[in-house]
Amino acid sequence: MTDFFQNGSITTLHNLSNRPLDEMERELMEFSRQRPMSLLLPSLYSELEGQALPAILEQLKQVPYLSEIVIGLDRADEAQYRDALRQFSVLPQHVRVLWNDGPRLRELDARLEERGLAPREAGKGRNVWYCLGYILASGRGEAVALHDCDIVTYNRLLLARLFYPVANPNFNYEFCKGYYSRVASGKINGRVCRLLVTPLIRTLKKIYGNTEYLDYMDSFRYALAGEFSFRRDVINDLRIPSDWGLEIGVLSEMHRNYSTNRLCQVDIAHRYDHKHQKVSFDDEHAGLSKMSIDISKSLFRKLATQGIVFSTETFRSIKATYFRIALDFVETYRNDAIINGLTFDIHREEQTVELFARNLMKAGQTFLENPMETPFIPSWSRITSAAPEFLQELKTAVETDYEEYGS
Ligand SMILES: O=C(O)[C@H](O)COP(=O)(O)O
């Protein structure tokens, strides 16, 4: 349980009472009559071989209020797709698996490519984008939620709390972001959120003032959470970045498309743990290092659309200001760890901050060299306007794959 403080410009829905799961699920059952619910799971085949996803499926089996579960499956050959269908068939809900590497979906992708409309990078953004298209085409869900498949602390309460704000017909929210405590195994995790996102937003506020956008971004208690929910109509005008800017990019899109009283965040878990990637000190194209570059670029691009002019000098002062602020945060986190009896590796934290500071310059340089380059995949309303038949074809391709390989 937490305090009830409201920070920033969006509503925060806290966990003030540890409400029992069965009570929440009963309510969600009621809501589902008016607002049927779709769950979207972006997944890699390799996640089915790990521990987290099979345990998530055990939990999902028991969820009574879902109209459909749409899984986007990446990096799977035919045998693996068949195996995935077999493993997901334990779910009693209406389940469809998008075989993104299969010939049917590849062919559809090639058709978009010819018209310059296809996602340019493979990855989670592309996977989520195709699943959203399928959810639009299927029309089964009115409220949609999405979560990662590497959560090792998953339970049904997390899902119920994630859906609730957009499923309750008495609430007026279009979009809801999940947040949680990323403390596990005796330490504070969430390295990119803690050491890059928050200090960078505070840096930009210090340099450019408390703009409405920066204030909004600073309101999110876990801006990088891969868990969010929204009403189906949000999908039409959403432009999804295909790189690691996905989570930040979606928040920026919500700011562009809706007023803040239609947006909220919800406490979904006391404890959250997932698969930890390496920082990747030697390779900027991998791990948290790549993530930090993509996220910084996405924030710079967004500020540029608001009239902020960048130069090498401004990026130098952003880097210097960030470095100071981030080191102050390291001390704050250290003290928070100590009072809570958690372990804390100051050297590792400061090394990570040094890397992120260098990466800010790299992100800035890339932005200056190519300011028009955006990783955004076109919105579904643009696709529908350019190719009115596409959504139906996507749905047919997914159904045909299911019939051909599912038996
Ligand atoms: O949310 C984050 O900051 C990144 O996903 C890294 O998270 P981790 O430090 O918990 O692995």
PDBQT file of the ligand as one rigid body, heavy atoms in Angstrom, charges set to zero:
ROOT
HETATM    1  O1  LIG A 501      13.167  -0.158 -17.038  1.00  0.00    +0.000 OA
HETATM    2  C1  LIG A 501      14.393  -0.039 -17.158  1.00  0.00    +0.000 C 
HETATM    3  O2  LIG A 501      15.028   0.861 -16.637  1.00  0.00    +0.000 OA
HETATM    4  C2  LIG A 501      15.109  -1.023 -18.059  1.00  0.00    +0.000 C 
HETATM    5  O3  LIG A 501      14.163  -1.883 -18.625  1.00  0.00    +0.000 OA
HETATM    6  C3  LIG A 501      16.135  -1.813 -17.274  1.00  0.00    +0.000 C 
HETATM    7  O4  LIG A 501      15.524  -2.430 -16.195  1.00  0.00    +0.000 OA
HETATM    8  P1  LIG A 501      16.322  -3.334 -15.114  1.00  0.00    +0.000 P 
HETATM    9  O5  LIG A 501      17.423  -2.523 -14.536  1.00  0.00    +0.000 OA
HETATM   10  O6  LIG A 501      15.243  -3.676 -14.101  1.00  0.00    +0.000 OA
HETATM   11  O7  LIG A 501      16.838  -4.549 -15.848  1.00  0.00    +0.000 OA
ENDROOT
TORSDOF 0
